[in-house]
Amino acid sequence: MRPLSDSQMEALETAVARYHIQLTYDASIYLHNRGISRAIADTFRLGVVRDPVPGHGKYRGMLAIPYLDRDGQPLTIRFRCLREHDHRANGHGKYNSIFEDPSRVFNIKAIFDAEDEIHITEGEFDTMILTKIGLPAVAIPGAHGWQYHHRRMLAGFSRVYVWGDPDDAGAEFVTKVVASMRTAKGVSLKTGDVTETYMQGDAEALLALINREVK
């Protein structure tokens, strides 16, 4: 993967800083309803595209989710539409990536901070929730996002827990990751994804699933 140029890094930092201070009340409520506090939003530098930088006009009104390096500097941004409508009919997806941006791992800081165990989820919000309850986690965006080089990034851990959504795509995601890493183990979610499970039963509901897998 080609490293970003200084000008690209500066442009991303400008965008992330601008969008973070533009986080709206409605977006904060949206995040709160998914278990994301303002402190977590600040940690991950979440924002809203109210005043787009050049080239980001089509993301206006969307939640900005920066992908940060280990020092908190942005490597890219994904955008999540906050409106409940037919996204494709309105010319975008629910989640939107910058054109021709390579696939990246969300929250790579966890790889450096974790000890001998780490967790993988399908989405950024799920990783934020696991981080909130003290579990080091990264996200592979989307059930089909797992790539061969991701295995090398996580090769040093004695246990890799894989949190797939309780649907066919999630099962495929877990199967693919577990098949590619002998240290990987799937976590069985029954009532929803990580975020939904947390909202229904708090941290204890998620930690209980880990304890069940350890036994």
RODO-2510 file (C-alpha; in nm, 4 decimals, decimal comma):
residues 215
     n   res          X          Y          Z
     1     m     0,0000     0,0000     0,0000
     2     r     0,1512     0,3334    -0,1077
     3     p     0,2058     0,5734     0,1861
     4     l     0,0234     0,9037     0,1868
     5     s     0,2097     1,2150     0,0782
     6     d     0,2566     1,5079     0,3149
     7     s    -0,0056     1,7070     0,1258
     8     q    -0,2562     1,4219     0,1489
     9     m    -0,1950     1,3897     0,5228
    10     e    -0,2413     1,7643     0,5697
    11     a    -0,5650     1,7638     0,3683
    12     l    -0,7056     1,4748     0,5696
    13     e    -0,6104     1,6381     0,8991
    14     t    -0,7822     1,9600     0,7907
    15     a    -1,0993     1,7693     0,7008
    16     v    -1,1092     1,5586     1,0168
    17     a    -1,0444     1,8561     1,2447
    18     r    -1,3141     2,0599     1,0701
    19     y    -1,5757     1,7835     1,0767
    20     h    -1,5064     1,6953     1,4392
    21     i    -1,5888     2,0436     1,5665
    22     q    -1,9031     2,0352     1,3497
    23     l    -2,0489     1,7272     1,5233
    24     t    -2,4161     1,8152     1,5523
    25     y    -2,6613     1,7566     1,8353
    26     d    -2,8622     1,5218     1,6133
    27     a    -2,5493     1,3224     1,5288
    28     s    -2,4596     1,3040     1,8991
    29     i    -2,8055     1,1626     1,9729
    30     y    -2,7631     0,9148     1,6869
    31     l    -2,4319     0,7992     1,8373
    32     h    -2,5717     0,7920     2,1923
    33     n    -2,8496     0,5609     2,0740
    34     r    -2,5765     0,3239     1,9561
    35     g    -2,3824     0,3332     2,2800
    36     i    -2,1243     0,5864     2,1604
    37     s    -2,0631     0,8551     2,4230
    38     r    -1,9157     1,1960     2,3486
    39     a    -1,5888     1,0791     2,5033
    40     i    -1,5702     0,7858     2,2596
    41     a    -1,6677     1,0151     1,9707
    42     d    -1,3800     1,2439     2,0699
    43     t    -1,1366     0,9523     2,0972
    44     f    -1,2172     0,8405     1,7437
    45     r    -1,2495     1,2000     1,6178
    46     l    -1,5981     1,1500     1,4756
    47     g    -1,7597     1,4438     1,3031
    48     v    -2,0246     1,5651     1,0614
    49     v    -1,9681     1,7103     0,7146
    50     r    -2,1448     2,0439     0,7506
    51     d    -1,8866     2,2567     0,5684
    52     p    -1,7167     2,0160     0,3250
    53     v    -1,3558     2,0527     0,2210
    54     p    -1,3024     2,0485    -0,1591
    55     g    -1,4031     1,7132    -0,3040
    56     h    -1,6310     1,6153    -0,0144
    57     g    -1,9442     1,7984    -0,1211
    58     k    -2,1345     1,4766    -0,1907
    59     y    -2,0867     1,3731     0,1726
    60     r    -2,2565     1,6820     0,3146
    61     g    -2,4631     1,5971     0,6221
    62     m    -2,2985     1,2575     0,6704
    63     l    -2,1146     1,1287     0,9735
    64     a    -1,7365     1,1335     0,9178
    65     i    -1,5519     0,8290     1,0573
    66     p    -1,1749     0,8819     1,0358
    67     y    -0,9366     0,5889     1,0078
    68     l    -0,6506     0,6940     1,2337
    69     d    -0,2925     0,5743     1,2609
    70     r    -0,1386     0,4763     1,5957
    71     d    -0,0710     0,8438     1,6724
    72     g    -0,4236     0,9617     1,5972
    73     q    -0,3494     1,1055     1,2538
    74     p    -0,6048     1,0314     0,9788
    75     l    -0,5273     0,7903     0,6965
    76     t    -0,8695     0,8109     0,5344
    77     i    -1,2326     0,8872     0,6150
    78     r    -1,5477     0,6823     0,5648
    79     f    -1,8834     0,8550     0,5603
    80     r    -2,2082     0,7198     0,7039
    81     c    -2,5387     0,8632     0,5841
    82     l    -2,7525     0,9576     0,8836
    83     r    -3,0798     0,9760     0,6948
    84     e    -3,3281     0,6911     0,6911
    85     h    -3,4022     0,6709     0,3207
    86     d    -3,3239     0,4691     0,0102
    87     h    -2,9532     0,5470    -0,0092
    88     r    -2,8945     0,4106    -0,3586
    89     a    -3,1926     0,5991    -0,4966
    90     n    -3,0284     0,9132    -0,3592
    91     g    -2,6981     0,8429    -0,5305
    92     h    -2,4905     0,7026    -0,2451
    93     g    -2,4504     0,4062    -0,0145
    94     k    -2,5224     0,3858     0,3563
    95     y    -2,1439     0,3868     0,3982
    96     n    -1,9217     0,5689     0,1509
    97     s    -1,5460     0,5572     0,0969
    98     i    -1,3218     0,8071    -0,0786
    99     f    -1,2814     0,7186    -0,4469
   100     e    -1,0041     0,4647    -0,5161
   101     d    -0,9040     0,4577    -0,1510
   102     p    -0,7483     0,1196    -0,0574
   103     s    -0,9116    -0,1062     0,1992
   104     r    -0,7858    -0,0209     0,5488
   105     v    -0,8249    -0,1583     0,8989
   106     f    -1,0114     0,0643     1,1429
   107     n    -0,8461     0,1436     1,4796
   108     i    -0,4991     0,0077     1,4055
   109     k    -0,3817     0,1683     1,7311
   110     a    -0,5311    -0,1356     1,9045
   111     i    -0,2773    -0,3600     1,7305
   112     f     0,0032    -0,1720     1,9061
   113     d    -0,1748    -0,1335     2,2399
   114     a    -0,3117    -0,4884     2,2815
   115     e    -0,1193    -0,7578     2,4652
   116     d    -0,1767    -1,1179     2,3524
   117     e    -0,5448    -1,0983     2,2478
   118     i    -0,7345    -0,8798     2,0009
   119     h    -1,0861    -0,8632     1,8579
   120     i    -1,2120    -0,8146     1,5014
   121     t    -1,5548    -0,6804     1,4117
   122     e    -1,7369    -0,6115     1,0859
   123     g    -1,7969    -0,2438     1,1531
   124     e    -1,6515     0,0666     1,3085
   125     f    -1,9275     0,1186     1,5670
   126     d    -1,8854    -0,2366     1,6935
   127     t    -1,5131    -0,1761     1,7403
   128     m    -1,5876     0,1447     1,9308
   129     i    -1,8190    -0,0483     2,1638
   130     l    -1,5598    -0,3175     2,2348
   131     t    -1,2995    -0,0461     2,2954
   132     k    -1,5410     0,1237     2,5346
   133     i    -1,5682    -0,1906     2,7506
   134     g    -1,1935    -0,2475     2,7536
   135     l    -1,1455    -0,4974     2,4705
   136     p    -0,8809    -0,4005     2,2099
   137     a    -1,0502    -0,4233     1,8721
   138     v    -1,0151    -0,3455     1,5042
   139     a    -1,2762    -0,3407     1,2304
   140     i    -1,2721    -0,4807     0,8808
   141     p    -1,5349    -0,2679     0,7040
   142     g    -1,8039    -0,4959     0,5684
   143     a    -1,8518    -0,8702     0,5826
   144     h    -1,6556    -0,9156     0,2578
   145     g    -1,3658    -0,6878     0,3483
   146     w    -1,1195    -0,9429     0,4881
   147     q    -0,8002    -0,9595     0,2792
   148     y    -0,4880    -1,1715     0,2937
   149     h    -0,2603    -0,8951     0,4232
   150     h    -0,4868    -0,8425     0,7250
   151     r    -0,3708    -1,1813     0,8515
   152     r    -0,0113    -1,0612     0,8616
   153     m    -0,1097    -0,7556     1,0662
   154     l    -0,2601    -0,9771     1,3365
   155     a    -0,0151    -1,2659     1,3261
   156     g     0,1495    -1,1894     1,6618
   157     f    -0,1563    -1,2475     1,8794
   158     s    -0,2186    -1,5729     2,0659
   159     r    -0,5959    -1,5316     2,0302
   160     v    -0,8009    -1,3343     1,7806
   161     y    -1,1741    -1,3158     1,8553
   162     v    -1,3952    -1,2631     1,5508
   163     w    -1,7325    -1,0939     1,5990
   164     g    -1,9512    -1,1524     1,2942
   165     d    -2,3087    -1,0317     1,2652
   166     p    -2,5706    -1,3051     1,3183
   167     d    -2,6606    -1,3365     0,9497
   168     d    -2,5306    -1,5222     0,6441
   169     a    -2,2763    -1,2515     0,5576
   170     g    -2,1532    -1,2443     0,9152
   171     a    -2,1159    -1,6220     0,9218
   172     e    -1,9168    -1,6049     0,5984
   173     f    -1,6944    -1,3345     0,7490
   174     v    -1,6210    -1,5420     1,0596
   175     t    -1,5566    -1,8553     0,8555
   176     k    -1,3163    -1,6732     0,6243
   177     v    -1,1133    -1,5166     0,9056
   178     v    -1,1015    -1,8339     1,1163
   179     a    -0,9920    -2,0378     0,8149
   180     s    -0,7036    -1,7997     0,7454
   181     m    -0,5691    -1,7724     1,1028
   182     r    -0,5172    -2,0645     1,3389
   183     t    -0,5394    -1,8299     1,6388
   184     a    -0,8811    -1,6941     1,5347
   185     k    -1,2008    -1,7994     1,7095
   186     g    -1,5536    -1,6915     1,6263
   187     v    -1,7809    -1,5370     1,8901
   188     s    -2,1406    -1,6504     1,8626
   189     l    -2,3771    -1,3530     1,8520
   190     k    -2,7451    -1,4435     1,8711
   191     t    -2,9617    -1,1363     1,9280
   192     g    -2,7875    -0,8811     1,7070
   193     d    -2,4485    -0,7386     1,6232
   194     v    -2,2013    -0,6166     1,8861
   195     t    -2,3699    -0,2784     1,9205
   196     e    -2,7206    -0,4237     1,9476
   197     t    -2,6044    -0,6812     2,2027
   198     y    -2,4423    -0,4065     2,4082
   199     m    -2,7538    -0,1880     2,3975
   200     q    -2,9679    -0,4815     2,5137
   201     g    -2,7428    -0,6142     2,7888
   202     d    -2,4561    -0,3691     2,8481
   203     a    -2,0925    -0,4805     2,8784
   204     e    -2,1853    -0,7929     3,0728
   205     a    -2,3699    -0,9381     2,7729
   206     l    -2,0597    -0,9097     2,5541
   207     l    -1,8121    -1,0242     2,8184
   208     a    -2,0297    -1,3274     2,8890
   209     l    -1,9896    -1,4341     2,5254
   210     i    -1,6109    -1,4153     2,5580
   211     n    -1,6189    -1,6173     2,8806
   212     r    -1,8320    -1,8796     2,7068
   213     e    -1,5777    -1,9132     2,4261
   214     v    -1,2891    -1,9473     2,6731
   215     k    -1,4532    -2,2418     2,8503
***
